[in-house]
Amino acid sequence: MGIIFIIIILSCFFPQISFAVMPPDFIFNIGAQVAQFLSLITLFTSIAFGFVYQFFKSRFGLLERRKLLVVGITSVLLISGIVTYVYSMDKQQKEYERWLEESRIHSQPIQVNDKQEKEAVETGPIQEIEDSFYNLNKDVAISINDSDFMQVVMSNRVDYIVLDAREDIEYANGHYPDSLHIRFADLRNGQWQNLPKDKYIYVICWSGIRGKEVAEFLREKELAAIYLEGGALSWFDYGGKWIGNVKFADKYSESRYHIVFTTEEVRNMVAQGVLLIDTREPEKFKASHISNSINIPTMYTPSDEIEKTFGQLPSGSKFITVCDGYVNCFDAKVTGVELERRGHEFLGRYNKPWEYAK
């Protein structure tokens, strides 16, 4: 027992340094650790006191000095406890400060030298974005005339494609050889993502009006789109490469495709059960439309919704298409043809819907 007691006392005055990293939960629970330590001190103090008392009583007969001995031993143990406590608190504080310093160092961003930073910029995603095909060409004119487009076609360039954004029946009637055909409605519906990001995209429509709208839309998606100013009609007249026919009216030349009814005529036919198919843009239709008319804007309807949209008409319906502008009146003719192909009867167009309710 005496040897154990001496070892404990010595360990208090000559502690060994531990290199373990202090976890935060230990740092913030110092009080509990000290309490446990003092409990052990009390236990060993009791054992030591009994041992020393019995030793001196049996061997040296110093009972008359018992009180002095008790005071001496108690003082030594008390001093030992105080010194141990102070030393422990000092070590705790130093370890805590070291832990804070290490945390601060590891929380700082990694520093790189100028050469490393330059290499990272040159090869990293920021440079890739800055040097994208669109960013390098976003200031290129959004339109091109027939003469300049002919130079592109006659060159050996491979950095472009020709996109035909017209309707299916237009493309089937005639188109630019090897052009990519995607309807504008399908482009708006997400198929613009299938277009190359590293090439010029020359857009062809009928007259250039839709082509301009398509090119503006694609540029919003950061694609280098350029539209042919005069469209397919101008390009064909210029003598450009083309397969098939270009004039829609030549194929659909029957009188019903050219009839434009008056307001009174439309009212009389509606009274007889003729349906009104409004081919204007959805926004225009929502803003105002003739009562009981059906909105079927073919040019604004994605291909995967076409059949459902056309299915709104009862089988074998007679109908008149309603429009009020150059593009949607062309759409009125396209819609008439498409509905005819599905068994309905197209009578003609009406282009003054604002007069109908008067």
C-alpha positions as CSV (number, residue, x, y, z in Angstrom):
1,M,0.0,0.0,0.0
2,G,2.8,2.4,0.8
3,I,4.4,2.0,-2.6
4,I,1.1,2.6,-4.3
5,F,0.6,5.8,-2.3
6,I,4.1,7.0,-3.1
7,I,3.5,6.4,-6.8
8,I,0.3,8.3,-6.8
9,I,1.9,11.3,-5.0
10,L,4.8,11.3,-7.4
11,S,2.5,11.2,-10.5
12,C,0.9,14.4,-9.2
13,F,4.2,16.2,-9.1
14,F,5.9,14.6,-12.1
15,P,3.2,14.1,-14.8
16,Q,4.0,12.7,-18.3
17,I,3.0,14.8,-21.3
18,S,0.2,13.2,-23.5
19,F,0.1,14.0,-27.2
20,A,-3.5,13.1,-27.7
21,V,-5.7,15.7,-29.3
22,M,-8.3,17.0,-26.9
23,P,-11.9,16.7,-28.2
24,P,-14.1,19.7,-27.6
25,D,-16.5,17.7,-25.4
26,F,-13.7,17.0,-22.9
27,I,-12.6,20.7,-23.0
28,F,-16.1,21.9,-22.1
29,N,-16.6,19.3,-19.3
30,I,-13.5,20.3,-17.2
31,G,-15.7,20.5,-14.0
32,A,-16.8,16.9,-14.3
33,Q,-13.2,15.7,-14.8
34,V,-11.9,17.7,-11.8
35,A,-14.7,16.3,-9.6
36,Q,-13.8,12.8,-10.5
37,F,-10.1,13.5,-9.8
38,L,-10.9,14.9,-6.4
39,S,-13.0,11.9,-5.6
40,L,-10.0,9.7,-6.2
41,I,-7.8,11.9,-4.0
42,T,-10.3,11.6,-1.1
43,L,-10.3,7.8,-1.4
44,F,-6.6,7.5,-1.5
45,T,-6.3,10.0,1.3
46,S,-8.4,7.8,3.6
47,I,-6.4,4.7,2.8
48,A,-3.1,6.6,3.2
49,F,-4.2,8.1,6.6
50,G,-5.2,4.6,8.0
51,F,-1.9,3.1,6.7
52,V,0.3,5.8,8.2
53,Y,-1.6,5.9,11.5
54,Q,-1.3,2.1,12.1
55,F,2.4,2.2,11.0
56,F,3.4,4.8,13.6
57,K,1.2,3.4,16.3
58,S,2.7,-0.1,16.1
59,R,6.3,0.7,15.3
60,F,7.2,3.9,17.0
61,G,4.7,4.4,19.8
62,L,4.1,8.0,18.8
63,L,0.5,8.1,19.8
64,E,1.2,11.3,21.8
65,R,2.0,13.0,18.5
66,R,-1.1,11.7,16.7
67,K,-2.7,15.0,16.3
68,L,0.4,16.6,14.9
69,L,0.8,13.6,12.5
70,V,-2.8,13.9,11.3
71,V,-2.4,17.6,10.7
72,G,0.9,17.0,8.8
73,I,-0.5,14.3,6.5
74,T,-3.7,16.2,5.9
75,S,-1.7,19.3,4.9
76,V,0.5,17.3,2.5
77,L,-2.5,15.8,0.8
78,L,-4.4,19.1,0.7
79,I,-1.4,20.9,-0.9
80,S,-1.0,18.0,-3.3
81,G,-4.6,18.3,-4.3
82,I,-4.4,22.0,-4.8
83,V,-1.2,21.8,-6.8
84,T,-2.7,19.0,-9.0
85,Y,-5.9,21.0,-9.6
86,V,-4.1,24.2,-10.6
87,Y,-1.7,22.2,-12.8
88,S,-4.6,20.4,-14.4
89,M,-6.5,23.6,-15.1
90,D,-3.4,25.2,-16.7
91,K,-2.9,22.2,-19.0
92,Q,-6.6,22.3,-19.9
93,Q,-6.4,26.0,-20.9
94,K,-3.2,25.5,-22.9
95,E,-4.7,22.5,-24.8
96,Y,-7.9,24.5,-25.4
97,E,-6.0,27.4,-26.9
98,R,-4.0,25.1,-29.1
99,W,-7.2,23.4,-30.3
100,L,-8.7,26.9,-31.2
101,E,-5.5,27.7,-33.1
102,E,-5.6,24.5,-35.1
103,S,-9.3,25.0,-35.9
104,R,-8.6,28.5,-37.1
105,I,-5.8,27.3,-39.4
106,H,-7.9,24.4,-40.9
107,S,-10.8,26.7,-41.5
108,Q,-8.8,29.1,-43.7
109,P,-9.0,28.7,-47.5
110,I,-6.1,27.0,-49.2
111,Q,-3.7,29.5,-50.5
112,V,-2.1,29.0,-53.9
113,N,0.7,30.9,-55.5
114,D,0.3,33.1,-58.6
115,K,1.4,30.4,-61.0
116,Q,-1.1,27.8,-59.6
117,E,-3.9,30.4,-59.7
118,K,-3.1,31.2,-63.3
119,E,-3.1,27.6,-64.3
120,A,-6.4,27.0,-62.5
121,V,-8.1,29.9,-64.4
122,E,-6.7,28.8,-67.7
123,T,-8.0,25.2,-67.4
124,G,-10.9,25.6,-65.0
125,P,-14.7,26.0,-65.6
126,I,-14.6,29.8,-65.5
127,Q,-12.4,30.0,-68.6
128,E,-14.5,27.4,-70.3
129,I,-17.6,29.5,-69.8
130,E,-15.8,32.7,-71.0
131,D,-14.5,30.9,-74.1
132,S,-17.8,29.1,-75.0
133,F,-18.8,29.3,-78.7
134,Y,-21.8,31.5,-77.9
135,N,-19.8,34.0,-75.9
136,L,-17.2,34.3,-78.6
137,N,-20.0,34.9,-81.2
138,K,-22.8,36.6,-79.3
139,D,-22.1,39.9,-81.0
140,V,-22.4,38.4,-84.5
141,A,-25.4,39.9,-86.4
142,I,-28.6,37.9,-85.8
143,S,-29.6,38.0,-89.5
144,I,-28.0,37.1,-92.8
145,N,-29.0,38.0,-96.4
146,D,-29.2,35.6,-99.3
147,S,-25.8,36.7,-100.8
148,D,-23.9,36.2,-97.5
149,F,-25.6,32.9,-96.8
150,M,-24.7,31.7,-100.3
151,Q,-21.0,32.3,-99.4
152,V,-21.5,30.2,-96.3
153,V,-23.1,27.4,-98.3
154,M,-20.4,27.5,-101.0
155,S,-17.6,27.4,-98.5
156,N,-16.0,24.3,-97.0
157,R,-17.0,25.3,-93.5
158,V,-18.2,22.7,-91.1
159,D,-19.0,25.0,-88.2
160,Y,-22.8,25.4,-88.9
161,I,-26.1,23.7,-89.4
162,V,-29.3,24.8,-91.1
163,L,-32.4,24.6,-89.0
164,D,-35.9,24.5,-90.6
165,A,-38.3,25.7,-87.9
166,R,-41.5,25.6,-90.1
167,E,-44.5,23.3,-89.7
168,D,-44.5,19.7,-90.9
169,I,-46.6,20.3,-94.0
170,E,-44.4,23.1,-95.0
171,Y,-41.3,21.0,-94.7
172,A,-42.9,18.1,-96.6
173,N,-43.7,20.5,-99.4
174,G,-40.1,21.6,-99.8
175,H,-36.9,22.2,-97.8
176,Y,-33.2,23.0,-97.8
177,P,-31.2,19.8,-98.4
178,D,-29.9,18.1,-95.3
179,S,-31.5,20.7,-93.0
180,L,-32.5,19.8,-89.5
181,H,-36.3,20.1,-89.1
182,I,-37.6,21.0,-85.6
183,R,-40.9,22.9,-85.3
184,F,-40.7,26.1,-83.4
185,A,-43.3,24.8,-80.9
186,D,-41.1,21.8,-80.2
187,L,-38.0,24.1,-79.8
188,R,-39.9,26.1,-77.2
189,N,-41.0,22.8,-75.5
190,G,-37.4,21.8,-74.8
191,Q,-35.9,20.4,-78.1
192,W,-33.6,23.4,-78.4
193,Q,-31.4,21.4,-76.0
194,N,-30.7,19.0,-78.9
195,L,-29.0,21.7,-81.0
196,P,-25.2,22.0,-81.1
197,K,-23.6,24.5,-78.8
198,D,-20.4,24.8,-80.8
199,K,-21.8,25.7,-84.2
200,Y,-23.7,28.5,-85.9
201,I,-27.4,27.7,-86.4
202,Y,-28.9,29.3,-89.6
203,V,-32.6,29.4,-89.2
204,I,-35.0,29.1,-92.1
205,C,-38.7,29.9,-92.0
206,W,-41.2,31.0,-94.7
207,S,-40.6,34.7,-94.9
208,G,-38.1,35.6,-92.1
209,I,-40.7,36.7,-89.5
210,R,-40.8,33.4,-87.6
211,G,-37.1,32.9,-88.3
212,K,-36.3,36.1,-86.4
213,E,-38.4,35.0,-83.4
214,V,-36.8,31.6,-83.5
215,A,-33.3,33.1,-83.6
216,E,-34.1,35.4,-80.7
217,F,-35.4,32.5,-78.6
218,L,-32.3,30.4,-79.3
219,R,-30.0,33.3,-78.4
220,E,-31.7,33.5,-75.1
221,K,-30.6,29.9,-74.6
222,E,-27.0,30.9,-75.5
223,L,-27.0,29.3,-78.9
224,A,-25.4,31.1,-81.9
225,A,-28.5,31.4,-84.0
226,I,-28.8,33.5,-87.2
227,Y,-32.0,33.7,-89.3
228,L,-32.2,34.1,-93.1
229,E,-33.7,37.5,-93.6
230,G,-36.1,36.7,-96.5
231,G,-36.8,33.2,-95.4
232,A,-37.3,30.2,-97.7
233,L,-39.2,32.2,-100.3
234,S,-36.5,34.8,-100.9
235,W,-33.8,32.1,-100.8
236,F,-35.6,30.0,-103.5
237,D,-36.0,33.1,-105.7
238,Y,-32.4,33.9,-105.3
239,G,-31.5,30.5,-106.7
240,G,-30.4,28.9,-103.6
241,K,-30.3,25.1,-103.0
242,W,-33.8,23.7,-102.4
243,I,-35.6,20.4,-102.7
244,G,-39.3,20.4,-103.8
245,N,-41.7,23.3,-103.8
246,V,-41.4,26.5,-101.7
247,K,-44.7,28.2,-102.2
248,F,-47.3,26.9,-99.9
249,A,-50.2,28.4,-101.9
250,D,-49.2,26.6,-105.0
251,K,-49.9,23.2,-103.4
252,Y,-53.1,24.4,-101.5
253,S,-54.6,26.5,-104.2
254,E,-58.3,25.6,-103.8
255,S,-60.6,28.6,-103.2
256,R,-61.3,27.7,-99.5
257,Y,-57.7,28.3,-98.7
258,H,-58.0,31.9,-99.9
259,I,-61.5,32.8,-98.7
260,V,-61.8,35.4,-96.0
261,F,-65.4,35.8,-94.7
262,T,-67.1,38.9,-93.5
263,T,-68.4,39.3,-90.0
264,E,-72.0,38.9,-91.1
265,E,-71.2,35.8,-93.1
266,V,-69.5,34.2,-90.1
267,R,-72.5,35.0,-87.8
268,N,-74.9,33.3,-90.2
269,M,-72.7,30.2,-90.5
270,V,-72.2,30.0,-86.7
271,A,-76.0,30.1,-86.3
272,Q,-76.1,27.0,-88.6
273,G,-73.7,25.1,-86.4
274,V,-70.3,25.9,-87.9
275,L,-67.5,25.9,-85.4
276,L,-64.9,28.7,-84.9
277,I,-61.3,27.6,-84.5
278,D,-59.2,30.5,-83.1
279,T,-55.6,30.0,-84.3
280,R,-54.2,33.1,-82.5
281,E,-51.5,32.9,-79.9
282,P,-52.7,31.5,-76.5
283,E,-52.1,34.9,-74.8
284,K,-54.3,36.7,-77.3
285,F,-57.0,34.1,-77.0
286,K,-57.1,34.4,-73.2
287,A,-57.2,38.2,-73.4
288,S,-60.3,38.1,-75.7
289,H,-62.1,35.7,-78.0
290,I,-65.4,35.0,-79.6
291,S,-67.7,33.1,-77.3
292,N,-67.7,29.2,-77.8
293,S,-64.6,29.4,-80.1
294,I,-61.9,26.8,-79.7
295,N,-58.2,27.8,-79.5
296,I,-56.0,25.6,-81.7
297,P,-52.8,27.5,-82.5
298,T,-50.9,24.8,-84.4
299,M,-47.7,26.7,-84.5
300,Y,-47.7,27.0,-80.7
301,T,-48.7,23.4,-80.0
302,P,-45.9,20.9,-79.4
303,S,-46.0,17.8,-81.5
304,D,-46.8,15.5,-78.6
305,E,-49.9,17.5,-77.9
306,I,-51.2,18.0,-81.4
307,E,-53.6,15.0,-81.6
308,K,-55.1,15.8,-78.2
309,T,-55.6,19.5,-79.2
310,F,-57.2,18.5,-82.6
311,G,-59.4,16.0,-80.8
312,Q,-61.4,18.8,-79.3
313,L,-63.6,18.9,-82.4
314,P,-66.5,16.5,-82.9
315,S,-66.1,14.1,-85.7
316,G,-66.8,15.6,-89.2
317,S,-67.1,19.2,-88.0
318,K,-67.4,22.2,-90.3
319,F,-65.2,25.0,-89.2
320,I,-63.8,28.5,-89.9
321,T,-60.4,29.5,-88.6
322,V,-60.1,32.9,-86.8
323,C,-57.0,35.1,-86.9
324,D,-55.9,38.7,-86.8
325,G,-52.3,39.0,-88.0
326,Y,-49.9,37.9,-90.7
327,V,-48.4,34.9,-88.8
328,N,-51.5,33.6,-87.1
329,C,-53.5,34.0,-90.3
330,F,-50.9,31.7,-92.0
331,D,-51.4,29.4,-89.0
332,A,-55.1,29.6,-89.7
333,K,-54.5,28.1,-93.2
334,V,-52.0,25.5,-91.8
335,T,-54.6,24.5,-89.1
336,G,-57.3,24.2,-91.8
337,V,-55.2,21.8,-93.8
338,E,-54.3,19.7,-90.7
339,L,-57.9,19.4,-89.6
340,E,-59.0,18.5,-93.1
341,R,-56.5,15.6,-93.1
342,R,-58.3,14.4,-90.0
343,G,-61.8,14.3,-91.6
344,H,-63.1,17.8,-90.8
345,E,-64.4,20.4,-93.4
346,F,-62.5,23.6,-93.7
347,L,-64.7,26.5,-95.1
348,G,-62.3,29.5,-94.9
349,R,-60.9,32.1,-92.6
350,Y,-62.1,35.1,-90.6
351,N,-59.7,37.9,-89.8
352,K,-61.7,40.5,-87.8
353,P,-62.7,38.9,-84.5
354,W,-62.9,42.3,-82.8
355,E,-66.0,43.0,-84.9
356,Y,-67.9,39.9,-84.1
357,A,-69.4,41.0,-80.8
358,K,-70.5,44.4,-82.0
